[in-house]
Amino acid sequence: MEIAETQDGIDLAVSWLRTKLTNQIDLLKRIRKKRPQKSAEVTAYIDKIISIQEKFDKLKGSLEDIRGSIMGIEGSEIGRAHV
């Protein structure tokens, strides 16, 4: 767990979360194709997840600041974006 205290650890966490969000977007796009009647609703979720990804791109500050931001984004934003 030593990596958690380094910039490499932060980079790994952000990369993992971005991959997770990208996978969610891909799944939602497939769902949208199969359920056209829900297209607007699914698109709204996709847009929300994209905005969360953009927040990860803007992370700056000390390791502690970034870690806190990641936890905040993951806890409050990602939890609300699920279908």
N, C-alpha and C positions, 0 to 999 in steps of 0.2 A: 504494500500500500504506500510505499515511499513515493511513488510517482504522483500520487494525489497532491503532494505538497509542491509540485513543480509546474512550470509552464507546459511541459510535455503532458502532464496529467490533465491540465485544463484543455489543451488541444485535443487530446484523446476523447475527453468527455464531450466536447463540442462536436467533434467529428461523429461520434456515436449517435448523439442526439439528432444531428442533421440527417444522418442515414435513416434513422428511425422515422423522422418526419417525411423524408422523401418516399420511403416505403408506404407510409400512410396515404400520401397524396396519390401514389400510383394505384393503390387499392381503391381509393375513392373514385379515381377516374374510370377504373374498370366497372365499379358499381354503377356509376352514372350512365355508362353505355347500356347496361343491362336493365336499368330502371329509369327510363326517360321521364316518367311522371314525377320523379323525385330530383330531377336535374338541378333545379334552382336551389333546393335545400343542400344537396351534396356539393354544389359549386360554392355555396357560402362556407361550408366546412373547409373546402380546399383553400379558399382565399384566406381563411383564418390561420390555417397551418402555414401558408406561405408567409403571412405577416409575422408569425412566430419565428420562422427561419431567418427572416430579415433582422430580427432582434439579436440573434446570435452573431450576425455579421458585424453588429455595432458594439459588441462588448469591448470595453477598454477599462484600464485601471490596474490596480494591484491584483495579485492572485486572490486575495481575500474578497475584494470587490467583485471580481469576475465570478468567483465561486458562488457568492451570495446571489448574484444576478442569475446565474444558471439555475440555482435552486428555486429562485422566485419564478422565473419563466416556466420552468418545468412543472412546478407545483400548481401555479395559478392558471397559466395560459394553456398548457398542454392538456391538463385535466378537463378544462371546459371545452376543448376543441373536439373531443371524441364524439362520434356519432352514436 
